Amino acid sequence: MPSIQIESSRGDDVLSLLSQGDAFALALYPAENYYGLDVDALEADGVSLFVAREGDVAVGTAALVDRRDGSGEVKRMFVTDEARGLGVGRALLEALEAHALAGGISTLQLETGLPQVAAIALYEKLGYRQVPRFPPYTDDPTSYCMEKRL
């Protein structure tokens, strides 16, 4: 199992992983339909970036944005090709959810897209359910929004 910790988005290997996540998403969606948080946004107050590592190698990320109203949004969920199917995504979400609960967050939402069948299956397996698109995704037909009550 990977080790998971909250880290800065500015580490070289984390920046590389975030770039890989950007490239993956932009291969699936037009740029105007991509909502990834940039490095500065990942360093903002109320945002926690979880990094999964196998040994010293960063293999996955997930960010929690605390909306300060008892809800949060999962952003920047990404696992490298080499680590897919090994439980890294599940471990990231479980760590993020535990942190959210400890911080008073009782509802998590996320946005993905229909091409990401494996991600949707993972989210469903972990209790996330489809909900109507919420802002800023309301008018984006490529968005598939999900929610989980913790």
PECORNOR-V246555 format. One record per residue. N is the residue number from 1. SS is DSSP state (~ for helix, > for strand, _ for the rest). Layout:
n = {N & N}
ss = {SS & SS}
This chain:
n = {1 & 2 & 3 & 4 & 5 & 6 & 7 & 8 & 9 & 10 & 11 & 12 & 13 & 14 & 15 & 16 & 17 & 18 & 19 & 20 & 21 & 22 & 23 & 24 & 25 & 26 & 27 & 28 & 29 & 30 & 31 & 32 & 33 & 34 & 35 & 36 & 37 & 38 & 39 & 40 & 41 & 42 & 43 & 44 & 45 & 46 & 47 & 48 & 49 & 50 & 51 & 52 & 53 & 54 & 55 & 56 & 57 & 58 & 59 & 60 & 61 & 62 & 63 & 64 & 65 & 66 & 67 & 68 & 69 & 70 & 71 & 72 & 73 & 74 & 75 & 76 & 77 & 78 & 79 & 80 & 81 & 82 & 83 & 84 & 85 & 86 & 87 & 88 & 89 & 90 & 91 & 92 & 93 & 94 & 95 & 96 & 97 & 98 & 99 & 100 & 101 & 102 & 103 & 104 & 105 & 106 & 107 & 108 & 109 & 110 & 111 & 112 & 113 & 114 & 115 & 116 & 117 & 118 & 119 & 120 & 121 & 122 & 123 & 124 & 125 & 126 & 127 & 128 & 129 & 130 & 131 & 132 & 133 & 134 & 135 & 136 & 137 & 138 & 139 & 140 & 141 & 142 & 143 & 144 & 145 & 146 & 147 & 148 & 149 & 150}
ss = {_ & _ & > & > & > & > & _ & _ & _ & _ & _ & ~ & ~ & ~ & ~ & ~ & ~ & ~ & ~ & ~ & ~ & ~ & ~ & ~ & ~ & ~ & ~ & ~ & _ & _ & ~ & ~ & ~ & _ & _ & _ & _ & _ & ~ & ~ & ~ & ~ & _ & _ & _ & _ & > & > & > & > & > & > & > & > & _ & _ & > & > & > & > & > & > & > & > & > & > & _ & _ & _ & _ & > & > & > & > & > & > & > & > & > & _ & ~ & ~ & ~ & _ & _ & _ & _ & ~ & ~ & ~ & ~ & ~ & ~ & ~ & ~ & ~ & ~ & ~ & ~ & ~ & ~ & ~ & _ & _ & _ & _ & > & > & > & > & > & > & > & _ & _ & _ & ~ & ~ & ~ & ~ & ~ & ~ & ~ & ~ & ~ & _ & _ & _ & > & > & > & _ & _ & _ & _ & _ & _ & _ & _ & _ & _ & _ & > & > & > & > & > & > & > & _}
